[in-house]
Amino acid sequence: MATISFARGVPAPECLPVEQLADCARTALERDGRTVLSYGPSPGYAPLREWLAERHGVDVGRVFVTNGSLQGFVFLAQRLAAGKRVLVEKPTYDRPLKILRELGADIVGLHCDEEGLDPDALQHALREGEQPAFLYLIPTFQNPSGRTLSEERRARIVELAREHDLLVLEDDPYGLVRFEGEPLPSLLELSGGETAYSSSFSKTIAPGLRVGWFVLPEALAREIELTATSTYITPVLLGQATVHEFVTRGHFEPNLERVRDLIGQRRDAMLAALDRELPNVRTTRPDGGYFLWVELAGVDAADLLGRAEEAGVTFVKGTDFGGEPDTLRLAYSFVSVDEIADGVGRLAAALPAAV
Ligand SMILES: Cc1ncc(COP(=O)(O)O)c(C=O)c1O
């Protein structure tokens, strides 16, 4: 019996626009091969930077394109966070937690509820202790919880950041993968461009391209440029030129519609299976993104993981994200609709009868 993975935050293979990308890569090489195949500017392929700057309504000097957005986070953390206090949501994406831990940062996890990060918890943390290097948050379809920060809280967090001269890094790789409901303004928009922002083409085109980007205060962008140059000289310009060709051909929006539909079907299948198999278990019901969060009311997720793997299904336990021991993350993005139904059945069978 093959294990069904609810652990992988990866797009289903049919989301990847393989033929279109092959054609775009060929055109990018034929048109601009001598630039794309050489060393170039460390902040990224100029035409893509310009496209992104226009989309965000910011000066191109603030846009930094990296080999995936996680690489940019590493640069930023190396520059700002070593040995410093850093504020994050509790729970939050596990990879930044690991990166910050390795840099010896003092990581402060802030309380979150159904509406996302609690601004009172932020205010409290800003009044106590040393000035944080930054606040890292994922306001829309958060990894791992699937929660979205309400508009009112977004405005309040922007206000608090301004009052306390706090750098806010808004990580937004999932915002466009919305199945329903109206998009909320980003913190970048609400702050009039003052906050830092990162996103990625990993969830909207393909993660293997490794193209992510940052909108940073200009001075910080220049500092990161030095780190990028001394790390990899130039990012992968071929990936960036391929993305640029993809967006200028007008493939981006239709592809996004397709991806929303494919991932949305999986979200629906997972919620239906959970309602059917585990009606008493509390879960988030995200309007987009890849994940939902499960609260097991006292059942230890590490114990459950062992039993679940024996039953042929896997997930990531909440403690990996700084969450409570009785929580876990289910990713619905990768598996097929049929596997989702089977996997949730296996998970239900692995849970104690009382749940
Ligand atoms: C919240 C969040 N930020 C960043 C990333 C990394 O994205 P990229 O592929 O651009 O490095 C991920 C990937 O899963 C993510 O969930």
The ligand as a Gaussian input file, in Angstrom:
#p B3LYP/6-31G(d) Opt

LIG

0 1
 C        4.967000      30.652000       3.404000
 C        5.993000      30.229000       2.420000
 N        6.972000      31.085000       2.106000
 C        7.929000      30.752000       1.219000
 C        7.933000      29.518000       0.610000
 C        9.072000      29.182000      -0.310000
 O        8.772000      29.460000      -1.602000
 P        9.859000      29.424000      -2.762000
 O        9.583000      28.200000      -3.547000
 O        9.613000      30.684000      -3.512000
 O       11.229000      29.404000      -2.133000
 C        6.939000      28.590000       0.897000
 C        6.947000      27.263000       0.257000
 O        6.277000      26.346000       0.602000
 C        5.947000      28.959000       1.837000
 O        4.968000      28.111000       2.197000

